[in-house]
Amino acid sequence: MSAPAGHQRSPIVLEPMAPTHLVDVLTLGRELYDTTVKPYTSWSLSAVAGHMDADASACWVALDGERLAGFVLGSLGFEQRADWGNLEWIASAPDYQGQGVASHLVQACCATLTAAGATAVVTDVAARNTASAALMRRNGFKESVTVTLFVREVESPL
């Protein structure tokens, strides 16, 4: 991995997400995700904490020393399928993108979910997010079902 000018990088280390990571995770997620594309791509503190506190938590962070390089949130159970895992939210900090950080996070999340009993892992990717779609394909995911989010805007009363 090449380091930006003036910054010597340590090896990236993956570890389970802890409460001390919450602020950095929420900050990075809000920086990278456009909530106008899909309204549920923004997470609250309680939602992230709930995932971390789950019996089969599949929440990981990638750290460069003390700096957050990326994160992933996963959980066991998807819709009515208790035996499926859900890779729900993943992000790599901009200067770590394209360096394998996200793939390591996907692999850690999937391994954790599989060890907890998942028979499949699902995720969704916005149609215009070609980088995430390629990441998922590189990590063994295949397109399965296409869903279009329909939105009906409510007009303000005069």
C-alpha positions in Angstrom: 0.0 0.0 0.0 1.4 3.4 -0.9 1.0 6.2 1.6 0.0 9.8 0.8 2.9 12.3 1.0 3.9 13.0 4.5 2.0 10.0 6.0 3.8 6.7 6.9 1.2 3.9 6.9 1.2 1.1 9.4 -0.2 -2.3 8.3 -4.0 -2.2 8.1 -5.5 -4.3 10.9 -9.0 -5.6 11.1 -10.7 -5.9 14.4 -14.3 -6.2 15.7 -16.1 -2.9 15.9 -16.1 -1.4 19.4 -17.9 1.5 21.0 -14.8 3.6 20.7 -15.1 3.4 16.9 -18.7 4.7 16.7 -18.0 8.4 16.1 -15.5 7.6 13.3 -17.8 5.1 11.7 -20.8 7.4 11.6 -18.6 10.3 10.4 -17.1 8.3 7.5 -20.5 6.7 6.6 -22.2 10.1 6.4 -19.3 11.6 4.4 -19.4 8.9 1.8 -23.1 7.9 1.4 -25.5 10.1 -0.6 -28.8 9.6 1.3 -30.8 11.2 -1.6 -30.1 8.0 -3.6 -31.6 5.6 -1.1 -32.9 7.2 2.1 -31.9 4.2 4.2 -28.2 4.5 3.5 -27.7 6.8 6.6 -27.4 5.2 9.9 -28.1 6.4 13.4 -26.0 5.8 16.5 -28.5 3.5 17.9 -28.7 1.4 14.7 -25.0 0.9 14.5 -24.8 0.2 18.3 -27.6 -2.3 17.9 -25.7 -4.2 15.2 -22.6 -4.3 17.4 -24.6 -5.6 20.3 -26.3 -8.4 18.3 -25.6 -12.1 19.1 -24.0 -12.7 15.8 -22.4 -9.3 15.2 -20.5 -9.1 12.0 -19.3 -5.5 12.4 -15.6 -4.9 11.7 -13.3 -1.9 11.3 -10.0 -1.6 9.3 -7.5 0.5 11.2 -4.3 2.2 10.1 -2.8 2.7 13.5 -5.6 4.6 15.3 -7.1 6.0 12.0 -10.2 4.4 10.6 -9.5 3.1 7.1 -12.9 1.5 6.7 -15.8 -0.4 8.3 -18.5 -3.0 7.6 -21.8 -3.7 9.4 -23.4 -7.1 9.0 -26.1 -9.1 10.8 -27.6 -12.5 10.8 -31.1 -12.6 9.4 -32.6 -11.0 6.3 -36.3 -10.3 5.9 -38.0 -13.6 6.8 -34.8 -15.7 6.4 -33.1 -16.2 9.7 -30.5 -18.3 8.0 -29.3 -15.6 5.7 -26.7 -12.9 6.6 -26.9 -9.3 5.5 -23.9 -7.2 4.7 -25.6 -3.9 5.3 -23.2 -1.0 5.3 -19.6 -0.8 4.1 -17.2 2.1 3.5 -13.5 2.8 2.9 -12.0 6.1 3.6 -11.1 7.9 0.3 -7.4 7.5 0.5 -7.7 3.8 1.2 -10.0 3.0 -1.7 -8.6 0.6 -4.3 -6.1 -0.9 -1.9 -8.1 -4.0 -0.8 -9.4 -2.6 2.5 -13.1 -3.1 1.5 -12.4 -6.7 0.2 -10.8 -7.6 3.6 -13.9 -6.2 5.3 -16.3 -8.1 3.1 -14.4 -11.3 3.7 -14.4 -10.8 7.5 -18.1 -10.0 7.6 -19.0 -13.0 5.4 -16.8 -15.3 7.5 -18.4 -14.1 10.7 -21.9 -14.6 9.3 -21.1 -18.0 7.9 -19.6 -19.1 11.3 -22.9 -17.9 12.9 -24.9 -20.2 10.6 -25.7 -18.1 7.6 -26.4 -20.2 4.5 -26.1 -17.1 2.2 -25.1 -13.5 2.6 -27.0 -10.7 0.8 -26.3 -7.1 0.2 -27.7 -4.3 -2.0 -25.9 -1.8 -4.1 -27.2 1.4 -5.7 -27.4 1.0 -9.5 -25.0 3.9 -10.1 -22.4 2.6 -7.5 -20.3 0.6 -10.0 -17.3 0.5 -7.7 -19.3 -1.3 -4.9 -20.9 -3.6 -7.5 -17.5 -4.6 -8.7 -16.3 -5.1 -5.1 -19.1 -7.5 -4.4 -18.6 -9.4 -7.7 -14.8 -9.8 -6.8 -15.9 -11.2 -3.5 -18.2 -13.9 -4.8 -21.6 -12.1 -4.9 -23.8 -12.4 -7.9 -26.7 -10.3 -9.0 -29.9 -12.0 -8.0 -33.0 -9.8 -7.8 -33.4 -6.3 -9.0 -35.6 -4.0 -7.0 -36.6 -0.5 -7.9 -37.4 1.9 -5.1 -40.5 3.9 -6.0 -40.9 7.2 -4.2 -44.1 9.3 -4.1 -43.2 12.9 -3.0 -45.9 14.5 -0.8 -46.8 18.0 -1.9 -46.8 20.6 0.9 -50.2 22.1 1.6 -50.5 25.7 0.6 
